């Protein structure tokens, strides 16, 4: 009988949403008693749910005892927007993968780091083994070098001052001046290549893209035995990057 009258999980979720809705109307926060009154919840129930929401980061308790929406909840719209943008370009990356049987990658330069935003691969187009994170291997990947090629001198210096050019394979360029010289003199510009510099047996080519003011890169990886196809793939990447930039720049 007691189990029958106890709140179900769905009921608890509904009550938590009611609290969040009420809280959103109070920019400077509201005490638990007021939130309980506005939502019609027993004070003890409101306190219990608020403690849970605070613990999980969806609500923040102020020094005066009031409650406001937490940082975790405030970031949800930005995260959702990012997923919406990526959903626009996934079909384009998938088409690239299917046409050349290569894994396709999309990166962005955010907060001074080169980060992978999306990888579209498949059984016939496996991704490269990411044994070293892209944030620490920008100098050894076509995707990272594409970003570095587009940065201004000050941004390049900042990036290189914060990242050790690790020797990942015998082909990795570990000298900053030599790295920049090769990037700037790329024979396939505006594309750049990674010729087994990140992983032996794998070559890559990448071109720049933009999402508003954010710089990024679009690229593919393939076995080194298919190196002869890089010029063909590069010519296909350039118009694809233009379409990706256009899709990412549309207003949601």
Secondary structure, DSSP 8 states (H G I E B T S, - for coil): -HHHHS--HHHHHHHHHHHHHHHHT-TT-B-HHHHHHHHT--HHHHHHHHHHHHHTTSEEE-TTS-EEE-HHHHTHHHHHHHHHHHHHHHHHHHHHHHHHT-EEEEEEEETTEEEEEEEE-BTTB------S-GGG-GGGSHHHHHHHHHS-HHHHHHHHHH------STT----HHHHHHHHHT-TTTT-EEEESSSSTTEEEEEEEEEETTEEEEEEEEEEGGGGGGHHHHHHHHHHHHHHHHHHHHS--
